[in-house]
């Protein structure tokens, strides 16, 4: 059985074609996807990452870090 894979996801809301959508970004792989809800955006992101790792399994090494990723808002 393959070892479980985890990744960091940053979510934000934005407008797309006049509708609000949730965008999920995988920080480690630079992959993003969106959906009409948080759950849908995360499901879409998981699917995208799965497809990426099928085609480029060597990228799994980028997910081996276990340190937390710090996300902060910066004001200019």
C-alpha positions in Angstrom: 0.0 0.0 0.0 1.3 3.4 -0.9 2.2 5.9 1.9 -0.3 8.7 2.4 0.6 12.0 0.8 -0.1 15.3 2.4 0.4 18.9 1.2 -0.3 22.4 2.3 -3.3 24.2 0.8 -3.9 28.0 1.0 -7.5 29.0 0.2 -8.9 32.4 -0.8 -12.1 33.7 -2.3 -12.1 35.7 -5.5 -14.6 36.7 -8.3 -14.7 34.8 -11.5 -17.2 35.7 -14.3 -19.3 37.6 -11.7 -19.4 34.7 -9.3 -17.4 34.2 -6.1 -15.3 31.1 -6.1 -12.8 29.5 -3.7 -9.2 29.1 -5.0 -7.0 26.4 -3.4 -3.2 26.6 -3.9 -0.7 23.9 -3.1 2.3 25.8 -1.9 4.8 23.0 -2.4 3.9 22.1 -6.0 2.6 25.4 -7.4 -0.7 23.8 -8.3 -4.0 25.7 -8.0 -7.7 24.9 -8.7 -11.0 26.4 -7.8 -14.6 25.5 -7.0 -17.9 26.9 -5.8 -17.2 25.8 -2.2 -14.2 25.2 -0.1 -14.8 21.4 -0.3 -15.2 21.5 -4.1 -12.0 23.6 -4.5 -10.0 21.1 -2.3 -11.4 18.1 -4.1 -10.4 19.7 -7.4 -7.0 20.5 -6.1 -6.5 16.9 -4.9 -7.5 15.6 -8.3 -5.0 18.0 -10.0 -2.2 17.0 -7.7 -3.0 13.3 -8.2 -2.8 13.8 -12.0 0.5 15.7 -11.7 2.1 13.0 -9.5 1.0 10.3 -11.9 2.8 12.1 -14.8 5.7 13.3 -12.7 6.2 11.0 -9.7 9.6 12.6 -9.0 7.8 15.6 -7.7 6.7 13.7 -4.6 10.0 14.6 -3.1 8.7 18.2 -2.8 6.0 17.0 -0.4 8.4 15.3 2.1 8.9 18.4 4.2 6.9 18.2 7.4 7.7 21.7 8.7 4.6 23.9 8.8 4.4 26.7 6.2 3.8 30.2 7.6 1.2 32.2 5.8 0.8 35.8 6.7 -0.8 39.0 5.2 1.6 41.8 4.5 0.4 45.4 4.2 2.2 47.9 2.0 
